[in-house]
Amino acid sequence: MKEQLNDLVKRASEEAKKITNESEYLNIKSKYLGKKSELNTYMSNIKNMNSDDKKLYGPLFNKLKKEFDNLFTKYYEESLNKNEIITFDPTLPVKEVDGSLHPVTIVARDVTNILKKMGFMVLDGPEMESEYFNFEALNIPATHPARDMQDTYWLDNGLLLRTHTSPVQARAMQKYGAPIKMCVPGRCFRNEDLDASHENTFFQLEGMVIDENISISNILYVMKGMLREVFKQDIEVRLRPGFFPFVEPGFELDCSCTICGGKGCPTCKDTGWIELCPCGMIHPNVFEESGIDSKVYSGFAFGLGLTRLAMMKYKINDIRYLNSSDLRHLSQFNIR
């Protein structure tokens, strides 16, 4: 046994001197210290030894393990010092590159900056969402017909691709309670028929305000103020009654189509108006599900279509351009 261990030490020492990179370091550690290593085989047989050999070889095996580890680490660190190359200097100026931010990214940045000035905090949430947060926590149980309004992508693991950014409402209420002012920009997915104003992948910005004595007038104030800052002019808006299970009453907030000036075009379906923002007063059931007393607090929520807002701001008449990766379209937006 002693001769075998001496030979093992000799081989390990010779191979350690050849370490020049991390890969070789990890390989030699696995070879001499791993579960299938020669040393580990010897250690596993210690149970079959007599008591005298156990007292002799037990401490010796542990000593060899420690020496091997120190030896390999020593040569690895020496190789790093020999081959040290500075590959990144954080003090160097950033290189100028061709390209720009995506128009949806620009609009999302503008809107979140505006809302932050109003006291909103910016949150994020998972795109692969649970059925509970996407539906049930928002007053949409499995038997509710409103689920048919959103043609959902279901995944094999039982989760789904979120159909809206509204799940972050429930997550925020359950984490932070009330009062709260939050917004969350993000990507959503629905199995839509593609046309000039519909895509299966689109971007929303969810907003929510909860406090005492919140009313519909607060919705109009926030939305009109935000749109005025985005478009740098007053934008005509209108509220239409709309049904959304997580708000009561619910509204569709439309803005005058900036592409055709309200005259009618394919983008606005010849109505002169673009459906921009479902909104309304948060339903008491949503409050109660998240542990907030609806008798004390009230609030409003809105889901702003960032993709459509980008179309309105930059007069893009087909939503499919935004996901096309066509540089002829995207290179026009030279804002970084």
C-alpha positions as CSV (number, residue, x, y, z in Angstrom):
1,M,0.0,0.0,0.0
2,K,2.8,2.4,0.8
3,E,4.5,1.9,-2.5
4,Q,1.2,2.4,-4.3
5,L,0.6,5.7,-2.4
6,N,4.2,6.9,-3.1
7,D,3.7,6.2,-6.8
8,L,0.4,8.1,-6.7
9,V,2.1,11.1,-5.1
10,K,4.8,11.1,-7.7
11,R,2.4,11.0,-10.6
12,A,0.2,13.7,-9.1
13,S,3.2,16.0,-8.5
14,E,4.4,15.6,-12.1
15,E,1.0,16.3,-13.6
16,A,0.5,19.3,-11.4
17,K,3.5,21.0,-12.9
18,K,1.8,20.9,-16.3
19,I,-1.3,22.9,-15.3
20,T,-1.6,26.0,-17.5
21,N,-5.3,26.8,-17.4
22,E,-8.5,26.3,-15.5
23,S,-9.7,23.3,-17.6
24,E,-6.5,21.4,-16.8
25,Y,-6.8,22.4,-13.1
26,L,-10.3,21.0,-12.9
27,N,-9.4,17.8,-14.8
28,I,-6.5,16.9,-12.5
29,K,-8.6,17.6,-9.4
30,S,-11.3,15.3,-10.7
31,K,-8.6,12.6,-11.6
32,Y,-6.9,12.6,-8.2
33,L,-9.6,13.8,-5.8
34,G,-12.9,12.9,-7.5
35,K,-15.3,10.1,-6.5
36,K,-13.7,7.7,-9.1
37,S,-10.1,8.6,-8.2
38,E,-7.5,6.1,-7.1
39,L,-7.2,7.8,-3.7
40,N,-10.9,7.6,-3.1
41,T,-10.9,3.9,-4.0
42,Y,-8.2,3.3,-1.3
43,M,-10.3,5.3,1.2
44,S,-13.4,3.3,0.5
45,N,-11.6,0.1,1.4
46,I,-10.5,1.4,4.8
47,K,-13.6,-0.3,6.3
48,N,-12.1,-3.7,5.5
49,M,-8.8,-2.9,7.2
50,N,-7.8,-4.1,10.7
51,S,-7.8,-1.5,13.5
52,D,-4.0,-0.9,13.3
53,D,-4.1,-0.2,9.6
54,K,-7.2,2.1,10.0
55,K,-5.2,4.2,12.6
56,L,-2.3,4.4,10.2
57,Y,-4.0,5.0,6.8
58,G,-7.0,7.0,7.9
59,P,-5.0,10.1,8.8
60,L,-2.7,9.5,5.9
61,F,-5.5,9.5,3.3
62,N,-6.9,12.8,4.7
63,K,-3.4,14.3,4.7
64,L,-2.9,13.3,1.1
65,K,-6.2,14.8,0.1
66,K,-5.2,18.1,1.6
67,E,-1.8,18.0,0.1
68,F,-3.1,17.2,-3.4
69,D,-5.6,20.1,-3.2
70,N,-3.0,22.6,-2.1
71,L,-0.5,21.3,-4.7
72,F,-3.0,21.7,-7.6
73,T,-4.1,25.1,-6.4
74,K,-0.6,26.3,-6.1
75,Y,0.4,25.4,-9.7
76,Y,-2.9,26.8,-11.0
77,E,-2.4,30.1,-9.3
78,E,1.1,30.3,-10.6
79,S,-0.1,29.7,-14.2
80,L,-2.6,32.5,-13.8
81,N,0.2,34.9,-12.7
82,K,2.3,33.9,-15.7
83,N,-0.5,34.3,-18.2
84,E,-2.2,37.3,-16.6
85,I,-3.7,39.5,-19.4
86,I,-5.9,42.5,-18.7
87,T,-8.8,42.1,-21.0
88,F,-11.1,44.8,-19.7
89,D,-10.4,48.3,-18.5
90,P,-13.5,49.9,-17.0
91,T,-11.9,53.4,-17.3
92,L,-11.7,53.2,-21.1
93,P,-14.3,55.2,-23.0
94,V,-17.2,53.3,-24.6
95,K,-16.6,52.5,-28.3
96,E,-19.1,54.1,-30.7
97,V,-21.2,51.4,-32.4
98,D,-23.8,51.6,-35.1
99,G,-27.4,51.0,-34.0
100,S,-30.0,52.4,-31.7
101,L,-32.6,51.6,-29.2
102,H,-35.8,49.9,-30.4
103,P,-38.7,52.3,-30.7
104,V,-40.7,50.3,-28.1
105,T,-37.7,50.5,-25.7
106,I,-37.5,54.3,-26.3
107,V,-41.2,54.7,-25.5
108,A,-41.0,52.4,-22.4
109,R,-38.1,54.5,-21.1
110,D,-39.9,57.7,-21.7
111,V,-43.1,56.5,-20.0
112,T,-41.4,55.0,-17.0
113,N,-39.4,58.2,-16.5
114,I,-42.6,60.2,-16.6
115,L,-44.3,57.9,-14.1
116,K,-41.3,57.9,-11.8
117,K,-41.6,61.7,-11.6
118,M,-45.2,61.2,-10.5
119,G,-44.0,58.9,-7.6
120,F,-44.4,55.5,-9.3
121,M,-41.9,52.7,-8.6
122,V,-40.9,50.5,-11.5
123,L,-41.2,46.7,-10.9
124,D,-40.7,43.6,-13.0
125,G,-42.2,40.2,-13.1
126,P,-41.8,36.8,-14.9
127,E,-42.9,36.2,-18.5
128,M,-43.5,32.5,-17.7
129,E,-46.3,33.0,-15.2
130,S,-48.5,30.8,-13.0
131,E,-52.2,30.4,-13.7
132,Y,-52.9,31.8,-10.2
133,F,-51.2,35.2,-10.8
134,N,-52.2,35.5,-14.5
135,F,-55.9,34.7,-13.8
136,E,-57.2,33.7,-10.4
137,A,-55.6,36.5,-8.3
138,L,-57.1,38.9,-10.8
139,N,-60.7,37.7,-10.3
140,I,-60.7,35.4,-13.3
141,P,-61.4,31.9,-12.0
142,A,-61.1,28.8,-14.3
143,T,-64.9,28.9,-15.0
144,H,-64.9,32.6,-15.9
145,P,-65.8,33.3,-19.6
146,A,-63.3,36.2,-19.6
147,R,-60.5,33.6,-20.1
148,D,-61.8,33.2,-23.7
149,M,-60.9,36.8,-24.3
150,Q,-57.2,35.9,-24.1
151,D,-56.0,33.1,-26.3
152,T,-53.2,31.8,-24.1
153,Y,-50.0,29.9,-24.8
154,W,-49.9,27.1,-22.3
155,L,-46.6,25.4,-21.5
156,D,-45.8,21.7,-20.8
157,N,-44.7,22.5,-17.3
158,G,-48.2,23.8,-16.3
159,L,-47.2,27.4,-16.5
160,L,-48.1,29.9,-19.3
161,L,-46.7,32.8,-21.2
162,R,-48.3,35.8,-19.5
163,T,-51.2,37.4,-21.5
164,H,-50.8,40.7,-19.8
165,T,-48.6,42.5,-17.3
166,S,-51.4,42.5,-14.8
167,P,-50.0,39.6,-12.7
168,V,-47.5,42.0,-11.3
169,Q,-50.5,43.9,-9.7
170,A,-51.2,40.9,-7.5
171,R,-47.5,40.2,-6.8
172,A,-47.0,43.9,-5.8
173,M,-50.1,44.0,-3.5
174,Q,-49.1,40.8,-1.8
175,K,-45.5,41.9,-1.3
176,Y,-45.9,45.7,-0.5
177,G,-49.5,46.1,0.6
178,A,-51.1,49.5,0.5
179,P,-50.7,52.4,-0.2
180,I,-48.7,51.8,-3.4
181,K,-47.9,53.4,-6.8
182,M,-46.2,51.1,-9.2
183,C,-45.7,50.5,-12.9
184,V,-44.2,47.6,-14.8
185,P,-43.2,47.6,-18.5
186,G,-42.9,44.1,-20.0
187,R,-43.6,41.7,-22.9
188,C,-46.8,39.8,-23.2
189,F,-48.0,36.9,-25.5
190,R,-51.3,36.0,-27.0
191,N,-52.3,33.8,-30.0
192,E,-53.5,36.6,-32.1
193,D,-54.3,36.8,-35.8
194,L,-51.7,39.1,-37.2
195,D,-52.7,42.3,-38.9
196,A,-51.7,45.9,-38.9
197,S,-52.5,46.5,-35.2
198,H,-52.2,42.9,-33.7
199,E,-49.2,40.7,-33.0
200,N,-48.7,37.6,-30.9
201,T,-45.8,39.3,-29.0
202,F,-46.4,42.8,-27.7
203,F,-45.4,45.1,-24.9
204,Q,-47.5,46.6,-22.2
205,L,-46.9,48.9,-19.3
206,E,-49.0,48.1,-16.2
207,G,-49.8,50.9,-13.8
208,M,-51.5,50.8,-10.4
209,V,-52.3,53.3,-7.7
210,I,-53.8,52.3,-4.3
211,D,-54.6,54.8,-1.5
212,E,-57.6,56.3,0.3
213,N,-60.1,58.2,-1.8
214,I,-58.8,57.3,-5.2
215,S,-61.4,58.0,-8.0
216,I,-61.9,57.9,-11.8
217,S,-60.7,61.5,-12.1
218,N,-57.3,60.3,-10.9
219,I,-57.1,57.9,-13.9
220,L,-57.8,60.7,-16.3
221,Y,-55.3,63.0,-14.7
222,V,-52.5,60.5,-14.8
223,M,-53.2,59.3,-18.3
224,K,-53.6,62.7,-19.9
225,G,-50.5,64.0,-18.2
226,M,-48.5,61.1,-19.3
227,L,-49.6,61.2,-22.9
228,R,-49.0,64.9,-23.0
229,E,-45.4,64.4,-22.0
230,V,-44.9,61.5,-24.4
231,F,-46.3,63.3,-27.5
232,K,-45.2,66.8,-26.4
233,Q,-48.7,68.0,-27.1
234,D,-52.2,67.7,-25.8
235,I,-53.7,64.4,-27.0
236,E,-57.5,63.9,-27.3
237,V,-58.7,61.0,-25.3
238,R,-62.0,59.3,-24.6
239,L,-63.3,56.7,-22.1
240,R,-65.6,54.0,-23.2
241,P,-67.2,51.4,-20.9
242,G,-65.3,48.2,-21.0
243,F,-65.3,44.9,-19.2
244,F,-62.3,43.6,-17.4
245,P,-62.8,41.2,-14.5
246,F,-60.2,42.8,-12.3
247,V,-61.7,46.3,-12.4
248,E,-65.1,47.7,-11.6
249,P,-66.1,50.0,-13.3
250,G,-63.9,49.3,-16.3
251,F,-63.1,51.5,-19.3
252,E,-61.3,51.5,-22.6
253,L,-59.2,54.6,-22.9
254,D,-58.7,55.6,-26.6
255,C,-56.5,58.3,-28.1
256,S,-57.0,60.1,-31.3
257,C,-55.1,58.3,-34.1
258,T,-51.9,60.4,-34.8
259,I,-51.2,58.5,-38.0
260,C,-54.3,59.7,-39.9
261,G,-55.1,62.7,-37.6
262,G,-58.4,61.1,-36.7
263,K,-59.7,60.8,-40.3
264,G,-59.6,57.0,-40.4
265,C,-56.9,54.5,-41.6
266,P,-56.2,50.7,-41.5
267,T,-54.3,51.1,-38.3
268,C,-57.3,52.6,-36.4
269,K,-59.8,50.5,-38.5
270,D,-61.1,53.7,-40.1
271,T,-62.5,54.9,-36.7
272,G,-60.1,57.7,-36.1
273,W,-59.4,56.3,-32.6
274,I,-56.8,53.8,-31.3
275,E,-57.6,51.6,-28.3
276,L,-54.6,52.4,-26.1
277,C,-55.3,51.7,-22.5
278,P,-57.8,49.4,-20.7
279,C,-58.3,50.8,-17.2
280,G,-60.6,51.1,-14.3
281,M,-61.1,51.0,-10.5
282,I,-59.6,47.9,-8.9
283,H,-62.2,45.2,-8.1
284,P,-62.8,44.6,-4.4
285,N,-62.3,40.8,-5.0
286,V,-58.7,41.6,-6.2
287,F,-58.1,43.6,-3.0
288,E,-59.4,40.9,-0.8
289,E,-57.4,38.2,-2.6
290,S,-54.2,40.1,-1.9
291,G,-55.1,40.9,1.7
292,I,-56.0,44.6,1.3
293,D,-59.1,46.0,2.9
294,S,-61.4,47.3,0.1
295,K,-63.4,49.3,2.7
296,V,-60.4,51.4,3.5
297,Y,-58.5,51.6,0.2
298,S,-59.5,52.2,-3.4
299,G,-57.4,52.3,-6.4
300,F,-57.1,52.3,-10.2
301,A,-55.1,50.2,-12.7
302,F,-54.3,50.6,-16.3
303,G,-52.6,48.5,-19.0
304,L,-50.9,50.8,-21.5
305,G,-50.1,49.3,-24.9
306,L,-46.4,50.3,-25.4
307,T,-46.3,48.8,-28.8
308,R,-49.3,50.8,-30.0
309,L,-48.0,53.9,-28.2
310,A,-44.7,53.6,-30.2
311,M,-46.8,53.3,-33.4
312,M,-48.6,56.5,-32.5
313,K,-45.5,58.4,-31.5
314,Y,-43.4,57.5,-34.6
315,K,-46.4,57.1,-37.0
316,I,-45.7,53.4,-37.8
317,N,-48.7,52.1,-39.7
318,D,-48.1,48.4,-39.2
319,I,-47.2,46.7,-35.9
320,R,-45.4,43.9,-37.7
321,Y,-42.5,46.2,-38.6
322,L,-41.6,46.4,-34.9
323,N,-40.8,42.7,-34.6
324,S,-39.4,42.2,-38.1
325,S,-35.8,43.0,-37.3
326,D,-35.7,44.9,-40.5
327,L,-32.8,47.4,-40.0
328,R,-34.3,49.7,-42.7
329,H,-37.1,50.5,-40.2
330,L,-35.2,50.3,-36.9
331,S,-32.2,52.3,-38.0
332,Q,-34.4,55.4,-38.2
333,F,-34.5,55.6,-34.5
334,N,-31.1,57.0,-33.7
335,I,-31.8,57.6,-30.0
336,R,-29.5,55.7,-27.6
